Amino acid sequence: MVSSNGHTSDTRKMAFVCTKGTLDMAYPALVMGWAALGNGVDVTMFFAFWGLDIIRKTRQDHLEIAPVGNTSMKLSMMGIHADNLGIPNAVGVLPGMTALATKLMKDKMKALGVPTVGEYVQMLIDGGAKLYACKMSVDMMGIKREDFVDGLAGIVTASDFIDMTEGAQIVFI
């Protein structure tokens, strides 16, 4: 049986809800979405609140990672090999620490050949994933359709998203 979206009823479906606009929160959904597409899974992504930055043309390649309050961030990520000691919050609030942490993470990702956020988003669109922006978040933040990447499937309500992802495994990131 073929559904209205063109997929057979036995096609596995995954939906990702992305609400955070930091570098370390963007990659999990992008990587998992790409892996799902590679496994023949129907992928839908819903971006709300600060997660909208992942699909905004002017923001997607300028996401940052802040060391403050990030208890999992280790000094080894900062280039200091100290047996996985965490970065004290007092150090994380120093001017320039967010920029430094962001640069170091981007450098490590580049060295590993990991696509940028913008490249991943385009790969997902080209691969057939359906990306949607949350209407309420878009309205609250005064963002316009043209601010988003080409290939955005639409701006929809949360209710619309729930209807279109019926039967999908939903991953909230």
C-alpha positions as CSV (number, residue, x, y, z in Angstrom):
1,M,0.0,0.0,0.0
2,V,1.3,3.5,-0.9
3,S,0.6,6.4,1.4
4,S,0.0,10.0,0.4
5,N,3.7,10.9,0.8
6,G,4.7,8.2,-1.8
7,H,6.2,5.7,0.7
8,T,4.9,2.2,1.2
9,S,3.3,1.6,4.5
10,D,6.1,-0.7,5.6
11,T,8.8,2.0,5.1
12,R,10.4,2.8,8.4
13,K,9.9,6.5,9.4
14,M,12.0,8.6,11.8
15,A,11.2,12.2,12.8
16,F,13.8,14.4,14.5
17,V,12.8,17.4,16.6
18,C,15.6,20.0,16.8
19,T,15.2,22.7,19.4
20,K,18.8,23.7,20.2
21,G,21.0,25.9,18.1
22,T,24.4,25.0,19.5
23,L,27.0,23.2,17.5
24,D,27.0,20.2,19.8
25,M,23.3,19.9,19.5
26,A,23.0,20.3,15.8
27,Y,25.3,17.4,14.8
28,P,23.5,14.6,16.6
29,A,20.3,15.1,14.6
30,L,22.1,15.7,11.3
31,V,24.3,12.7,11.7
32,M,21.4,10.4,12.7
33,G,19.2,11.8,10.0
34,W,21.9,11.1,7.4
35,A,22.5,7.6,8.7
36,A,18.7,6.9,8.6
37,L,18.5,8.1,5.0
38,G,21.4,5.8,4.2
39,N,19.4,2.9,5.7
40,G,16.3,3.6,3.6
41,V,14.4,5.3,6.4
42,D,11.9,8.1,5.6
43,V,13.3,11.1,7.5
44,T,11.4,14.2,8.6
45,M,13.0,17.0,10.7
46,F,11.2,19.7,12.6
47,F,13.2,22.8,13.8
48,A,11.8,24.9,16.6
49,F,13.1,27.7,18.8
50,W,16.9,28.0,18.6
51,G,17.0,24.9,16.5
52,L,15.9,27.2,13.6
53,D,19.5,28.5,13.4
54,I,20.4,25.1,11.9
55,I,18.4,25.9,8.8
56,R,18.8,29.6,8.7
57,K,21.1,30.7,5.8
58,T,22.9,33.4,7.9
59,R,23.3,31.3,11.1
60,Q,23.9,27.6,10.2
61,D,27.6,27.9,9.7
62,H,28.0,30.2,12.8
63,L,26.7,27.9,15.5
64,E,28.8,27.9,18.7
65,I,29.5,25.6,21.6
66,A,29.8,27.2,25.1
67,P,31.9,25.5,27.8
68,V,29.8,27.1,30.6
69,G,27.4,24.6,32.1
70,N,28.6,21.9,29.8
71,T,29.8,19.3,32.3
72,S,30.8,16.9,29.6
73,M,33.3,19.3,28.0
74,K,36.8,18.1,28.9
75,L,40.1,20.0,28.9
76,S,41.4,17.4,26.4
77,M,39.0,19.0,23.8
78,M,40.7,22.3,24.5
79,G,44.1,20.7,23.6
80,I,45.1,20.2,27.3
81,H,45.7,16.5,28.0
82,A,44.8,16.3,31.6
83,D,43.2,12.8,32.0
84,N,39.7,14.0,31.0
85,L,39.4,16.8,33.6
86,G,36.3,18.9,33.0
87,I,36.5,22.6,32.3
88,P,35.6,24.6,35.4
89,N,32.7,26.9,34.9
90,A,34.8,29.8,36.2
91,V,37.2,29.3,33.2
92,G,34.4,28.9,30.8
93,V,33.0,32.4,31.5
94,L,36.3,34.1,30.5
95,P,36.0,36.2,27.4
96,G,36.8,34.3,24.3
97,M,36.3,30.8,25.7
98,T,33.1,30.1,23.6
99,A,35.0,31.2,20.5
100,L,37.9,29.1,21.4
101,A,35.8,26.0,22.2
102,T,33.9,26.5,18.9
103,K,37.1,26.9,16.8
104,L,38.6,23.8,18.4
105,M,35.5,21.7,17.8
106,K,35.2,22.9,14.2
107,D,38.9,22.2,13.6
108,K,38.5,18.6,15.0
109,M,35.4,18.0,12.9
110,K,37.2,19.3,9.7
111,A,40.3,17.1,10.4
112,L,37.9,14.1,10.6
113,G,36.3,15.1,7.3
114,V,32.9,15.8,8.9
115,P,30.7,18.1,6.8
116,T,29.8,21.5,8.1
117,V,26.3,22.1,9.4
118,G,25.3,23.8,6.1
119,E,26.8,20.9,4.1
120,Y,24.9,18.3,6.2
121,V,21.6,20.2,5.8
122,Q,22.1,20.3,2.0
123,M,23.0,16.6,2.0
124,L,19.8,15.8,3.9
125,I,17.7,17.8,1.5
126,D,19.3,16.3,-1.5
127,G,18.9,12.8,0.0
128,G,15.2,13.2,0.4
129,A,14.7,14.3,4.0
130,K,11.8,16.6,4.6
131,L,12.8,19.6,6.7
132,Y,10.2,21.8,8.4
133,A,10.3,25.0,10.5
134,C,8.0,25.5,13.4
135,K,5.4,28.1,12.6
136,M,5.1,29.3,16.2
137,S,8.8,29.7,16.6
138,V,9.1,31.4,13.2
139,D,6.4,33.9,14.1
140,M,7.8,34.5,17.6
141,M,11.3,35.3,16.2
142,G,10.1,37.3,13.2
143,I,11.9,35.1,10.7
144,K,10.8,35.0,7.1
145,R,10.6,32.1,4.7
146,E,13.5,33.5,2.6
147,D,15.8,33.4,5.7
148,F,15.8,29.6,5.5
149,V,17.8,27.3,3.3
150,D,16.5,26.4,-0.1
151,G,14.8,23.1,0.0
152,L,12.9,23.7,3.2
153,A,9.7,21.7,2.8
154,G,7.6,24.2,4.7
155,I,6.7,26.1,7.8
156,V,4.2,24.1,9.8
157,T,2.4,24.0,13.1
158,A,3.3,21.4,15.7
159,S,-0.1,19.8,15.1
160,D,0.7,19.5,11.3
161,F,4.1,17.9,12.2
162,I,2.4,15.3,14.4
163,D,-0.1,14.5,11.7
164,M,2.6,14.1,9.0
165,T,4.8,11.9,11.1
166,E,2.1,9.4,12.2
167,G,3.8,6.1,12.9
168,A,7.3,7.5,12.9
169,Q,9.9,7.0,15.6
170,I,10.4,10.4,17.1
171,V,13.8,11.5,18.4
172,F,13.8,14.8,20.4
173,I,17.2,16.5,20.3
